[in-house]
Amino acid sequence: MADQSRQSDKEHPHVEAVQIEGLVALKIIRHCYEEGPSEIAQGVLLGLVVDKKLEITNCFPFPRSEDDESSEVQYQMEMMRKLREVNVDHLHVGWYQSTYLGSFLNKNFVEAQYNYQSSIEESVVLVYDPLKTLQGMLSFKAYRLTPLLMELYRSGEKAFTPDGLAKRGVSYDNLFEEVPVIIKNSNLACILLCEIEEMSNIKDKDSFLSLATGSYLEKSVQLLMEGADELCQDAQKLHNYQRNNSRQQQQIDGYKAKRAAENDQRIKRGEQPLPEEDMTKVFRPIPPPSRLDNTLVNSQINNYCQELTQFASQSFTKLYMAEAIQSTQQK
């Protein structure tokens, strides 16, 4: 039993935290800014694992190639070789991606992270949201696929049927695990930041207590409504499948009853009964719809709700502080 437990830990290592160097965070932010809001910025994370903490010490962006995957892989290998030659951490530990308004949970995201975790067990995906950062909240989040989702994805599309998900107890909240993110700066960088903070006018209430957050909340609610509409459409597809499957089952039962009655007549006449037939050849089985998209949409809606809760909480805090400052000034 102990050997099985150690083997399970080896197959699914537990990463308790992701530590990012300040320079790496700035590189990712700059890359996302250069790509602009219409493009998704992606890149490679380099570093090493220390105990149960994944330390990310370097990164570089993916090349801008649309179709040639071999050139992209060759570029990554060449970059890691060059970094190794100059004695820089070159171990591949995951990838990063930009997102806008927290909209990133889809099949491509799951497939990419599955490929990473299949080849590199400790790998994570780092998600950065530029729009949320502009609202005053630095948004870096690290995710990993849970062992349950890894097993399901390894089994193929057949595992994502309604019966398959119900049998394994799969829900939207046990597909991904979020890993805490720590941004680490050197002592000299911390001193510099303290000096910049003293020189800058961050105490200006117009910038520090800005309440211009209506557009962000409005777009988030719109995305939440779109997700709810998508869920309704998916529920209609599942209802159609259940109705068609029930109708086909009634036809199968009627066909079996008809053959049983005919066999009774043949036996009474002293004839051989009809051989049993494979019902799958007579009635073509209706394939059950995949529930992967539905589960991912549920996870995405849950992510929208968490983002709205966090953002609204900070907005209320700013509102109360602004009212207190205004009442103090009037007195």
QUIVEN-V550116 format. One record per residue. N is the residue number from 0. OMEGA is omega in radians with two decimals (* if undefined). Layout:
# QUIVEN-V550116
<<N	OMEGA> <N	OMEGA>>
This chain:
# QUIVEN-V550116
<<0	3.12> <1	3.12> <2	3.11> <3	3.13> <4	3.13> <5	3.11> <6	3.11> <7	3.11> <8	3.13> <9	-3.14> <10	-3.10> <11	-3.11> <12	-3.10> <13	3.09> <14	-3.04> <15	-3.10> <16	3.06> <17	-3.12> <18	-3.10> <19	3.01> <20	-3.12> <21	3.12> <22	3.10> <23	3.10> <24	3.12> <25	3.10> <26	-3.14> <27	3.13> <28	-3.14> <29	3.13> <30	3.13> <31	3.11> <32	-3.13> <33	3.14> <34	3.13> <35	-3.07> <36	-3.08> <37	-3.11> <38	3.08> <39	3.14> <40	3.12> <41	-3.13> <42	-3.06> <43	3.06> <44	-3.14> <45	3.13> <46	-3.13> <47	3.13> <48	3.09> <49	-3.03> <50	3.13> <51	3.13> <52	3.11> <53	-3.12> <54	3.12> <55	-3.02> <56	-3.14> <57	3.10> <58	3.00> <59	-3.05> <60	3.00> <61	3.07> <62	-3.14> <63	3.09> <64	-3.03> <65	-2.98> <66	-3.02> <67	3.14> <68	-3.12> <69	3.12> <70	3.10> <71	3.11> <72	3.13> <73	3.11> <74	3.12> <75	3.13> <76	3.14> <77	3.11> <78	-3.14> <79	3.08> <80	3.12> <81	3.12> <82	3.11> <83	-3.13> <84	3.14> <85	3.04> <86	3.08> <87	3.12> <88	-3.05> <89	-3.13> <90	-3.10> <91	-3.10> <92	3.11> <93	-3.09> <94	3.12> <95	-3.11> <96	3.05> <97	3.09> <98	-3.14> <99	-3.10> <100	3.05> <101	-3.11> <102	-3.10> <103	-3.07> <104	3.11> <105	-3.09> <106	-3.13> <107	3.12> <108	-3.12> <109	-3.12> <110	3.14> <111	-3.14> <112	3.08> <113	3.12> <114	3.12> <115	-3.09> <116	3.09> <117	-3.13> <118	3.14> <119	-2.95> <120	-3.05> <121	-3.00> <122	3.10> <123	2.99> <124	-3.12> <125	-3.08> <126	-3.14> <127	-3.13> <128	-3.11> <129	-3.09> <130	3.11> <131	3.10> <132	3.11> <133	3.11> <134	3.05> <135	3.13> <136	3.11> <137	-2.97> <138	2.96> <139	3.11> <140	-3.14> <141	-3.10> <142	2.99> <143	3.03> <144	3.13> <145	3.07> <146	3.12> <147	3.13> <148	3.09> <149	3.13> <150	3.13> <151	-3.10> <152	3.10> <153	-3.12> <154	3.12> <155	-3.07> <156	-3.11> <157	-3.12> <158	-3.06> <159	3.03> <160	3.12> <161	3.14> <162	-3.13> <163	3.13> <164	3.14> <165	-3.12> <166	-3.11> <167	-3.14> <168	-3.10> <169	3.09> <170	-3.10> <171	-3.05> <172	3.08> <173	3.09> <174	-3.09> <175	3.01> <176	3.13> <177	-3.11> <178	3.12> <179	-3.11> <180	3.10> <181	3.08> <182	-3.06> <183	3.05> <184	3.06> <185	3.14> <186	3.12> <187	3.12> <188	3.11> <189	3.10> <190	3.12> <191	3.13> <192	3.10> <193	3.11> <194	3.11> <195	3.13> <196	3.12> <197	-3.11> <198	-3.08> <199	-3.11> <200	-3.11> <201	-3.14> <202	3.10> <203	-3.06> <204	-3.14> <205	3.13> <206	-3.06> <207	-3.12> <208	-3.13> <209	-3.13> <210	-3.13> <211	-3.08> <212	-3.07> <213	-3.10> <214	3.13> <215	3.13> <216	-3.13> <217	3.14> <218	3.12> <219	3.11> <220	3.09> <221	3.10> <222	3.10> <223	3.11> <224	3.10> <225	3.09> <226	3.11> <227	3.08> <228	3.12> <229	3.08> <230	3.12> <231	3.12> <232	3.12> <233	3.09> <234	3.10> <235	3.10> <236	3.12> <237	3.12> <238	3.12> <239	3.11> <240	-3.13> <241	3.13> <242	3.13> <243	3.13> <244	3.10> <245	3.12> <246	3.12> <247	3.13> <248	3.07> <249	3.11> <250	3.11> <251	3.13> <252	3.10> <253	3.13> <254	3.12> <255	3.12> <256	3.12> <257	3.13> <258	3.10> <259	3.11> <260	3.12> <261	3.10> <262	3.08> <263	3.11> <264	-3.14> <265	3.13> <266	3.12> <267	3.12> <268	3.13> <269	3.13> <270	3.10> <271	3.11> <272	3.13> <273	3.11> <274	3.11> <275	-3.10> <276	3.04> <277	-3.06> <278	3.13> <279	3.09> <280	3.13> <281	3.14> <282	-3.13> <283	-3.12> <284	3.10> <285	-3.10> <286	3.12> <287	3.13> <288	3.08> <289	-3.12> <290	-3.14> <291	-3.13> <292	3.14> <293	-3.14> <294	3.12> <295	3.09> <296	3.08> <297	3.10> <298	3.13> <299	3.10> <300	3.09> <301	3.10> <302	3.08> <303	-3.12> <304	3.11> <305	3.11> <306	3.14> <307	3.13> <308	-3.14> <309	-3.09> <310	3.13> <311	3.12> <312	3.12> <313	3.13> <314	3.09> <315	3.11> <316	3.11> <317	-3.12> <318	3.13> <319	3.11> <320	3.13> <321	3.11> <322	3.12> <323	3.13> <324	-3.12> <325	3.12> <326	3.11> <327	3.13> <328	3.14> <329	3.13> <330	*>>
